[in-house]
């Protein structure tokens, strides 16, 4: 069974940014995440949807 959640480091690797960027985005509530006690977790499917939404927004702003 494959995990549905990924860690902050895995999320950083997945979207191609530094781990510090992920923590900054979490603090500023810019990326969807869930906290389980001290752990910050991300749903891979939610990250995919969020990235598609960001891409769409950037494209629309460019027009």
Secondary structure, 3 states (H helix, E strand, C coil): CCCCEEEHHHHHHHHCCCHHHHHHHHHCCCCCCEEECCEEEEEHHHHHHHHHHHHHHHHHHHC
